């Protein structure tokens, strides 16, 4: 019952930026048959270093800028979660600059370059700094980016976004090119220094494949198909840069809403077939699992059975269903039952799927053999020799297989050695020649048995009248036909055995 890791787990590949990550599946138990839901939580380790989207950050700072001016720097991105993704920043020592942190929504910190001294372009026209991002892992990982500061004498107003966080909702079935939202940044400068262009700010390739931003208008549109079941929320950064190189950053949060675009999926976990026909009502014959990756009503599934069969379906835990017998089974009436499982979700319109179950019913020995005829009569010629006299008894059994294999034998007889019966044919024959010493009225009981465990049987009684002619036996036949009723458990048979030839031979021998 131990659970082992079968291959290396990558939480970032499996769950992306989700705070929690888990894998769920069903465990099937036998003897007794049951199903359990298992959920394994995947914990993060610090296996990703902070990374910047560019190797170099270019800043333009006018030489007239007063000390204390702040310039937002790009935030690094760490694919880990929790404390492993909490970043701190360091800046190489420089007398003109220092590093400050600005709190962002959600607890993130925005590094800002702070001007500590007035710049003199004639003395130094540029600065090369190194910004280092360090995560909170143990041991910690880090990433760096070069910060190139170019001292200019223009553009003293950076762009400013109208919001620090932009939020929008979009349905997962929106076609590519659909407008999601529009961001706006303004710049108090004139001309090229006041013209703002928009771009992504250190976003993964997966976001770039699904969204595009217009550099002039700030409109964000869909670029690829969205899938609510794949990811429900996208958070990424945008950068607004003016013609002089000053920039501002904002955060975009896009919620993907669900559409009913997934039909329920039916999985047959176990099918017990064949089922013996004496199985009690409520016997579990199949275990099913039904899943719908949609959310809300779109993912709420109901199951039902379609078709005429003594079966019903019962909901279990974790989206599982049991198919059980609803009434007694009878193989002799139906040896096979076909039923269709139909699963529907709660969407409008609803989506549905179906699968067919075939249940075979195995035989148990619940039917005794029955003779075909209620009464048999026969006339046998007087010159029949020993081993010929007499008739064939036939029984049928409604069961199948060995439960319907029949064998015949004689249980009782007035003269035990006078008659015999074929084991499998049911043919009753004389075992020896008939003599005058034999009783005129012979009673023979034939038994038929099947091969079930335990075996079932039936009996038939044969009344044989030994007479020299048919006319001599008729009074006895009439008397027996008009006499007392035969027992309910027996079948009555009547036979005339002519002895004329045998009597003549006896006289000659004397």
C-alpha positions in Angstrom: 0.0 0.0 0.0 3.0 2.4 -0.1 2.9 5.2 -2.6 6.2 6.0 -4.4 7.4 8.8 -6.6 7.7 7.3 -10.1 9.6 10.2 -11.7 11.1 13.5 -10.8 8.4 16.1 -9.8 8.6 19.7 -11.0 6.1 21.8 -9.1 6.6 24.8 -11.5 5.9 22.6 -14.6 2.9 21.0 -12.9 1.2 24.0 -11.3 3.0 27.1 -12.5 2.7 30.1 -10.1 -0.2 28.6 -8.1 0.4 28.9 -4.3 -0.7 25.4 -3.8 0.1 22.3 -5.9 -1.4 18.9 -5.6 -2.1 15.7 -7.6 -5.3 13.7 -7.0 -6.2 10.3 -8.1 -8.4 7.3 -7.2 -7.1 4.1 -5.4 -9.1 0.9 -6.0 -9.2 -1.8 -3.3 -10.2 -5.4 -3.8 -11.8 -7.8 -1.3 -13.8 -5.9 -0.4 -14.2 -3.8 -3.5 -14.0 -0.1 -2.7 -12.5 3.2 -4.0 -10.6 6.0 -2.1 -9.7 9.5 -3.2 -6.0 10.4 -2.7 -4.6 13.9 -2.9 -0.8 14.4 -2.8 0.5 17.9 -2.0 3.7 18.9 -3.9 5.9 21.1 -1.8 8.2 23.7 -3.3 12.0 23.6 -3.1 14.2 26.5 -4.0 15.3 25.2 -7.4 14.8 28.4 -9.4 17.0 31.5 -9.3 15.6 35.0 -9.6 15.8 36.2 -13.2 15.4 39.5 -15.0 14.0 39.8 -18.5 16.9 41.7 -19.8 20.7 41.8 -19.3 20.8 45.5 -19.1 18.5 48.2 -17.8 19.0 51.6 -19.4 18.1 54.8 -17.5 18.2 58.4 -18.6 18.7 60.9 -15.7 18.9 64.7 -16.3 21.8 66.5 -14.8 19.4 69.0 -13.2 17.6 66.3 -11.3 17.5 67.0 -7.6 18.7 64.5 -5.0 16.0 62.2 -3.7 14.5 61.4 -7.2 13.4 57.8 -7.5 13.5 55.6 -10.6 11.6 52.3 -10.6 13.8 49.4 -11.6 12.6 46.1 -13.1 11.4 43.4 -10.7 13.0 40.0 -11.0 10.8 37.0 -11.4 11.3 33.7 -9.4 9.2 30.7 -10.5 9.2 29.3 -7.0 6.5 30.1 -4.4 6.3 31.0 -0.8 9.4 32.2 0.9 11.5 30.8 -1.9 10.1 33.5 -4.1 10.4 36.4 -1.7 13.1 38.6 -3.2 15.4 41.2 -1.7 17.5 43.5 -3.8 21.1 44.8 -3.5 22.9 47.5 -5.5 26.6 47.9 -6.0 28.1 50.7 -3.9 28.1 54.2 -5.6 28.3 57.7 -4.0 25.6 59.0 -6.3 23.0 56.3 -6.0 21.3 54.1 -3.4 18.6 51.5 -3.5 15.1 51.8 -2.0 12.2 49.4 -1.9 8.6 50.3 -2.6 5.7 48.1 -1.3 3.5 46.8 -4.1 0.1 45.1 -3.9 0.3 41.5 -2.8 3.4 42.1 -0.6 5.9 42.3 -3.5 8.6 45.0 -3.3 9.6 47.2 -6.2 13.3 48.2 -6.3 13.9 51.9 -6.9 17.1 53.7 -7.8 17.5 56.8 -5.6 19.6 59.7 -6.6 21.7 60.9 -3.7 23.8 63.6 -5.3 23.3 66.1 -8.1 24.8 64.7 -11.4 27.2 66.6 -13.6 27.2 65.3 -17.1 30.4 67.2 -17.9 32.2 65.3 -15.2 30.6 61.9 -15.7 28.1 61.1 -18.4 27.2 57.5 -17.5 27.2 55.0 -14.6 27.4 51.2 -14.6 25.7 49.6 -11.7 24.7 46.0 -10.8 21.3 45.2 -9.3 21.2 41.8 -7.5 18.0 40.0 -6.6 18.2 37.4 -3.8 15.4 35.0 -2.9 14.5 33.7 0.5 15.5 30.1 0.0 18.0 28.1 2.1 20.5 28.2 0.5 19.5 31.4 -1.3 19.7 31.9 -5.0 20.3 35.1 -6.8 20.2 36.8 -10.2 21.8 40.1 -11.5 21.1 42.7 -14.1 23.3 45.6 -15.3 21.9 49.1 -14.7 23.3 51.6 -17.2 22.6 55.2 -16.2 23.0 57.8 -19.0 23.1 61.4 -17.7 21.1 63.8 -20.0 19.8 67.2 -19.7 16.2 66.6 -20.8 13.0 64.7 -19.9 12.4 65.4 -16.3 9.0 63.7 -16.0 8.5 59.9 -16.0 5.3 58.3 -17.2 2.7 57.5 -14.6 0.0 54.8 -14.9 -3.5 55.7 -13.9 -3.6 52.5 -11.7 -1.0 50.4 -10.1 -3.1 47.3 -10.6 -5.5 46.7 -13.6 -8.1 43.9 -13.3 -10.2 42.3 -16.0 -12.4 39.2 -16.7 -12.5 37.3 -19.9 -14.4 34.1 -20.9 -12.3 31.1 -21.9 -14.0 30.8 -25.3 -13.1 34.3 -26.5 -11.6 34.2 -30.0 -8.0 35.4 -30.6 -7.9 39.2 -31.0 -10.6 40.0 -28.4 -10.1 43.1 -26.3 -9.4 42.4 -22.7 -8.5 45.8 -21.2 -6.6 49.1 -21.9 -3.9 50.6 -19.7 -3.1 54.3 -19.7 0.0 56.1 -18.6 0.6 59.8 -18.8 3.8 61.9 -19.1 3.9 65.7 -18.3 6.8 66.2 -20.8 6.2 67.4 -24.3 7.2 65.9 -27.6 9.0 62.6 -27.7 9.7 62.9 -23.9 6.0 62.8 -23.2 5.1 60.0 -25.7 4.6 56.7 -23.9 5.1 53.3 -25.4 3.8 50.1 -23.7 5.4 46.7 -23.4 5.5 43.5 -21.3 7.7 43.7 -18.3 9.5 40.4 -17.6 6.7 38.0 -18.3 7.0 34.3 -19.1 6.6 33.0 -22.7 3.3 31.4 -21.8 1.8 34.8 -21.2 3.2 36.2 -24.4 1.6 33.3 -26.3 -1.8 34.2 -25.0 -1.9 38.0 -24.8 -0.5 40.9 -26.8 -0.2 44.6 -25.9 -0.4 47.4 -28.4 2.7 49.6 -27.9 0.8 52.8 -28.8 -2.7 52.4 -27.5 -2.0 50.2 -24.4 -4.8 47.8 -25.5 -4.3 44.2 -24.3 -5.9 41.5 -26.5 -6.0 37.7 -26.6 -3.5 36.1 -28.9 -4.3 32.4 -28.3 -7.0 30.2 -26.9 -7.6 30.5 -23.2 -8.5 27.4 -21.1 -10.1 27.8 -17.7 -9.2 24.2 -16.8 -5.6 24.9 -17.6 -5.2 28.2 -15.7 -7.8 30.5 -14.1 -5.8 33.6 -13.4 -2.9 35.5 -15.1 -0.8 38.1 -13.4 1.9 39.9 -15.3 3.6 43.3 -15.4 3.5 46.1 -18.0 6.0 48.9 -18.6 5.3 52.4 -19.9 8.4 54.1 -21.3 8.6 57.7 -22.6 10.8 58.9 -25.4 13.5 59.9 -22.9 13.8 56.5 -21.4 11.9 57.1 -18.2 9.4 54.4 -17.3 6.7 53.3 -14.9 5.3 49.8 -14.1 1.9 48.4 -13.4 0.4 45.0 -12.7 -2.3 43.4 -14.8 -4.6 40.7 -13.3 -6.8 38.8 -15.7 -9.4 36.3 -14.4 -10.5 33.6 -16.9 -14.2 32.6 -16.5 -15.4 29.1 -17.1 -17.6 28.0 -20.1 -19.2 24.6 -20.4 -16.8 23.2 -22.9 -16.0 19.8 -21.4 -18.3 16.8 -21.4 -18.2 14.4 -18.5 -15.7 11.6 -18.8 -16.8 8.1 -17.7 -14.1 5.6 -16.6 -14.9 2.0 -15.8 -12.7 1.2 -12.9 -14.0 -2.4 -12.3 -16.5 -4.7 -13.9 -17.5 -8.0 -12.3 -18.7 -10.2 -15.0 -20.2 -12.8 -15.1 -22.4 -12.5 -12.0 -24.0 -15.7 -10.7 -27.8 -15.6 -11.0 -28.3 -16.2 -7.3 -26.4 -12.9 -6.4 -28.4 -11.0 -3.7 -30.0 -7.7 -4.5 -27.5 -4.8 -4.0 -24.5 -6.8 -5.2 -21.9 -4.4 -6.7 -21.2 -5.4 -10.3 -19.3 -2.3 -11.5 -17.4 0.7 -10.2 -17.3 3.9 -12.3 -15.6 7.3 -12.0 -17.1 10.4 -13.7 -15.1 13.6 -14.0 -15.9 17.0 -15.5 -13.0 19.5 -15.4 -15.5 22.5 -15.7 -16.4 24.4 -12.5 -19.6 25.3 -10.7 -22.8 23.9 -12.3 -20.8 23.2 -15.5 -18.8 20.6 -13.6 -21.7 19.1 -11.5 -22.5 15.7 -13.0 -25.4 13.3 -12.6 -25.5 9.7 -13.8 -28.4 7.5 -14.8 -28.9 4.1 -16.5 -30.6 3.7 -19.8 -32.1 0.4 -20.8 -34.2 -2.4 -19.4 -32.1 -4.3 -16.9 -32.4 -5.3 -13.2 -29.6 -2.8 -12.3 -29.4 0.6 -10.6 -26.6 3.2 -10.1 -25.7 4.6 -6.8 -23.5 7.7 -6.2 -20.4 7.2 -4.1 -17.6 9.6 -2.9 -15.2 11.5 -5.0 -17.2 11.4 -8.2 -17.5 7.6 -8.1 -20.6 5.5 -8.8 -21.5 1.9 -8.1 -23.7 -0.2 -10.4 -25.6 -2.7 -8.3 -28.3 -5.4 -8.9 -31.7 -3.9 -8.3 -33.7 -7.3 -8.3 -33.1 -11.0 -8.5 -31.3 -12.3 -11.7 -32.5 -15.3 -13.7 -30.2 -16.7 -16.3 -33.0 -18.8 -17.8 -34.9 -15.6 -18.6 -31.9 -13.5 -19.7 -28.3 -14.6 -19.8 -27.0 -11.2 -20.6 -27.9 -7.6 -19.7 -26.9 -4.5 -21.6 -27.2 -1.1 -20.0 -26.0 2.4 -21.0 -24.5 4.7 -18.4 -25.4 8.3 -19.3 -23.5 11.2 -17.5 -24.8 14.8 -17.8 -23.4 18.0 -16.4 -25.3 21.0 -15.1 -24.4 23.4 -17.9 -26.9 25.2 -20.2 -27.0 23.6 -22.6 -25.8 20.4 -20.8 -23.1 18.2 -22.2 -23.2 14.5 -21.8 -21.4 11.3 -22.6 -22.4 7.6 -22.5 -20.8 4.2 -22.2 -22.3 0.7 -22.4 -21.9 -2.0 -19.8 -22.4 -5.7 -20.7 -23.2 -7.9 -17.8 -23.2 -11.7 -18.3 -25.2 -13.9 -15.9 -23.7 -17.2 -14.9 -25.8 -20.3 -14.2 -26.5 -21.9 -10.8 -28.3 -25.2 -10.5 -31.7 -23.9 -9.6 -33.8 -26.0 -12.0 -34.5 -29.7 -11.6 -34.8 -31.9 -14.7 -38.4 -32.3 -16.0 -39.6 -35.2 -18.2 -41.0 -34.0 -21.5 -44.3 -36.0 -21.5 -46.8 -36.6 -18.7 -47.5 -40.2 -19.9 -46.0 -42.6 -22.4 -47.6 -45.7 -24.0 -46.1 -48.1 -26.4 -47.0 -51.4 -28.2 -44.1 -53.9 -28.6 -44.2 -56.8 -31.0 -44.3 -60.2 -29.4 -41.1 -61.5 -31.1 -38.7 -58.9 -29.6 -35.6 -60.5 -28.2 -33.9 -59.6 -25.0 -32.1 -56.2 -25.1 -34.7 -54.8 -27.5 -39.2 -54.1 -25.1 -39.3 -50.9 -24.7 -39.3 -47.0 -25.0 -37.2 -43.9 -24.4 -37.8 -41.5 -21.5 -36.7 -37.9 -22.2 -36.1 -35.1 -19.6 -35.0 -31.5 -20.1 -33.2 -29.1 -17.7 -33.5 -25.3 -18.0 -30.0 -24.7 -16.6 -26.8 -24.5 -18.6 -23.4 -26.2 -18.7 -22.8 -29.1 -16.3 -26.0 -28.0 -14.4 -27.9 -29.3 -17.4 -25.9 -32.5 -18.1 -28.4 -35.4 -17.4 -27.9 -39.0 -16.6 -30.6 -41.7 -16.2 -30.8 -44.8 -13.9 -33.3 -47.2 -12.5 -34.0 -46.7 -8.8 -36.6 -49.4 -8.2 -38.1 -52.4 -10.1 -40.4 -55.3 -9.4 -37.9 -57.6 -11.1 -34.5 -55.8 -10.7 -32.8 -57.7 -13.5 -35.5 -57.5 -16.0 -35.0 -54.0 -17.3 -32.1 -51.5 -17.8 -31.9 -47.9 -18.9 -29.2 -46.1 -21.0 -27.1 -43.8 -18.8 -27.3 -40.8 -21.3 -29.9 -41.9 -23.9 -32.8 -42.7 -21.5 -33.7 -45.8 -23.5 -35.4 -48.5 -21.5 -34.5 -52.0 -22.7 -35.0 -55.6 -21.5 -32.0 -57.0 -19.8 -33.0 -60.6 -20.3 -35.8 -62.7 -21.9 -39.2 -62.5 -20.2 -40.5 -65.8 -18.7 -43.8 -66.9 -17.2 -42.2 -66.8 -13.7 -42.1 -63.0 -14.0 -44.9 -61.1 -12.3 -47.6 -59.9 -14.7 -47.4 -56.4 -13.4 -44.0 -54.7 -13.3 -43.3 -51.3 -11.7 -40.1 -49.6 -12.6 -38.9 -46.2 -11.2 -36.5 -44.2 -13.5 -34.4 -41.3 -12.0 -32.9 -38.5 -14.0 -30.1 -36.3 -12.3 -28.2 -33.3 -13.4 -24.5 -32.6 -12.6 -25.0 -29.5 -10.5 -23.5 -29.0 -7.0 -25.7 -30.2 -5.3 -27.4 -32.3 -8.0 -31.1 -32.0 -8.6 -33.3 -34.9 -9.8 -36.7 -36.1 -10.9 -38.4 -39.5 -11.1 -40.8 -41.3 -13.4 -42.7 -44.5 -12.7 -43.2 -47.0 -15.6 -46.0 -49.5 -15.1 -45.4 -52.5 -17.4 -48.1 -55.1 -17.9 -46.9 -58.5 -19.2 -49.7 -60.2 -21.2 -50.0 -62.6 -24.2 -52.0 -60.1 -26.2 -53.0 -56.5 -26.2 -56.6 -57.5 -25.6 -55.6 -59.3 -22.4 -53.9 -56.1 -21.1 -56.6 -53.7 -22.0 -58.7 -54.3 -18.8 -55.6 -53.6 -16.7 -54.9 -50.5 -18.7 -58.4 -49.2 -18.3 -58.5 -50.0 -14.6 -55.3 -48.1 -14.0 -56.4 -45.2 -16.1 -59.6 -44.9 -14.1 -58.1 -45.6 -10.7 -56.5 -43.4 -8.1 -54.6 -40.3 -9.2 -50.9 -40.7 -9.7 -48.6 -39.1 -7.1 -47.7 -35.5 -8.0 -44.0 -36.3 -8.0 -44.2 -39.2 -10.5 -45.1 -39.7 -14.1 -47.0 -42.8 -15.0 -46.1 -45.0 -18.0 -48.0 -48.1 -19.3 -46.7 -50.8 -21.5 -48.0 -54.1 -22.8 -45.5 -56.9 -23.3 -46.9 -59.8 -25.5 -45.8 -63.3 -24.4 -47.5 -65.4 -27.1 -44.3 -66.5 -28.8 -42.6 -67.2 -25.5 -45.6 -69.4 -24.3 -45.5 -71.5 -27.5 -41.8 -72.1 -27.1 -42.4 -73.2 -23.5 -45.0 -75.8 -24.6 -42.6 -77.2 -27.3 -39.8 -77.5 -24.7 -42.0 -79.4 -22.3 
